[in-house]
Amino acid sequence: MRFLLWILGLFVSAVGLAVVVRSSYGNVVFFWPPYRIDLSLNFFLLLLLFFYVLLFLVIKAINLACKLPSEITAYRNRKKESESNQALKESLKAFFEGQFTQSGKMAEKAMEWEYNRACAAMIAAYAFHALRLPGRRDMFLETAERDPLFGTACRVTQAKWLIDDHKPLDALKVIDRLNAEGIQYLHLQQMSLEANRLAGNWSGVLELVHSLEPGRILPETVTGLLEKQAYENILSVSAQDIETVKTIWKAVPVDWRKKPSIALRAARIFYHAGLLDESRNIMTRALHADWDADLMCAYSEFSSEKNPVDLEKRIECCLQWEENYSIHSQWMLALGELYYKQNNFERARFYFERTLEKQPESSLLSRTHFLLAQLCEKSGQPEQAAYHYRKSSLVIQTESVLIAGQQE
């Protein structure tokens, strides 16, 4: 429609111009003594129009010539931007495909455009970190850090890589500086948790685990495992100072005191400190809550023939568990050992023989034969003692052969 209107306007203008020109009889005279130039008005107007068109074209050409350098610069910038964006896309694609060398090369190419430089430098740094080239990685990270917009991202990344490089103390320094600036992302807390774990700062691990929402940030199984490791290691680190251990043990939640591994760690510390009652009570509460073979083994191991009262209390507790735990070979062996330490050889032999009837695993079988051999020696039965010593030795040799065969 617009094209038709233009055509119609052009025809109307042509007709109007033809009418005006036809009816125009004027002249234009130029005097330049001794010359005189006569022109028709129509021709003069045509020359004037031509002059204005020529002037317009000259000015337009000059304007274009003046703009040409900036146009060339803008074109080059557009081309550089386009190439940089394309290189950035290819770099990301190669990075996620695992082609880290190619990703680093394309990221370097993308850095040629200044507005992509920091972002491309971050990608290149990650690529060279994956290639285990810390020198080049740090060089690109420094380049990215020059952009204020990427300052926080660079420091968070630096903390993560320090953890990967097993430098948890340096990582914690970076994380502390970020926290001081009010930056407390959940990802940063997770990194702090890992750094504290690697640094052996188990009190810090416990604090962070309790501050993170269970099940949302960390799976409940992972949370439980970290708490377990923390309590065990806190107890182990303080093992030389029994008063500190007592204080720590009081601070451990009741439910965690019943966990077999934690109870076993604490019981061992108290036993070696000569506190048999505390050691026994810890294991008794844990075994009341649930069965654990290692804890049952320690129940007899962490006892002394020199303390008959303690032995009697342990035997009473074991007999209370008979209904629930008598199906376990370790319970019978532990009870037999306690009777043996009490010099009640008749009852000890009874439970040792019941243990053998259960056909326990090789480690229990070997120990049972060994204890029976010692019992027979003390009872004046050298032949039976020799028999059980041979049996114990044979079990150990058989187990050694099996282990060697598996390793081959």
HELIX and SHEET records of a PDB file:
HELIX    1   1 ARG A    2  ARG A   22  1                                  21    
HELIX    2   2 LEU A   41  GLU A   97  1                                  57    
HELIX    3   3 PHE A  100  ALA A  110  1                                  11    
HELIX    4   4 GLU A  114  ASN A  116  5                                   3    
HELIX    5   5 ARG A  117  ALA A  130  1                                  14    
HELIX    6   6 PRO A  134  GLU A  145  1                                  12    
HELIX    7   7 PRO A  148  PHE A  150  5                                   3    
HELIX    8   8 GLY A  151  ASP A  164  1                                  14    
HELIX    9   9 PRO A  168  ALA A  180  1                                  13    
HELIX   10  10 LEU A  186  ALA A  199  1                                  14    
HELIX   11  11 TRP A  202  SER A  211  1                                  10    
HELIX   12  12 GLU A  220  VAL A  237  1                                  18    
HELIX   13  13 ILE A  242  ALA A  251  1                                  10    
HELIX   14  14 VAL A  254  ARG A  257  1                                   4    
HELIX   15  15 PRO A  260  HIS A  272  1                                  13    
HELIX   16  16 LEU A  276  ALA A  289  1                                  14    
HELIX   17  17 ALA A  293  GLU A  301  1                                   9    
HELIX   18  18 PRO A  308  GLN A  320  1                                  13    
HELIX   19  19 GLU A  322  TYR A  325  1                                   4    
HELIX   20  20 SER A  329  LYS A  341  1                                  13    
HELIX   21  21 PHE A  345  GLU A  357  1                                  13    
HELIX   22  22 SER A  362  LYS A  378  1                                  17    
HELIX   23  23 PRO A  382  GLN A  407  1                                  26    
SHEET    1   A 2 ASN A  27  TRP A  32  0                                        
SHEET    2   A 2 TYR A  35  SER A  40 -1                                        
END                                                                             
